[in-house]
Amino acid sequence: MANTYLWEVTNLEWTTANGGVYHADWRVGGTDGTFTATAFRSSKFEADPDSSDFVPLADVTQEMVLGWIPQGVKDAAQSSVDRSLEKQANPPSSEGLPWI
């Protein structure tokens, strides 16, 4: 089964005067159907109210914020989740007492 993922923005910071979002905390969680893993990250943005693509806080959506995060950053977070799932499914080491 292929891994499945859930992306979520967990917090935003914005400039009070103009509602420009300049920081997001976010996470990606994944599962392989048996194990789960999550990667937590933060991203910063330029919040220039004079820019033609400026979005005031009242109009910001989670999908929009996730779209502002560079793809390479998202790929790295998803790879971290994948590695964690792989280690859970195939542990590189174990511990215990073999005589018990």
Beta strands, then each sheet from edge to edge (+ up, - down):
strand 1: 4-14
strand 2: 21-31
strand 3: 36-44
sheet 1: 1+ 2- 3+
end
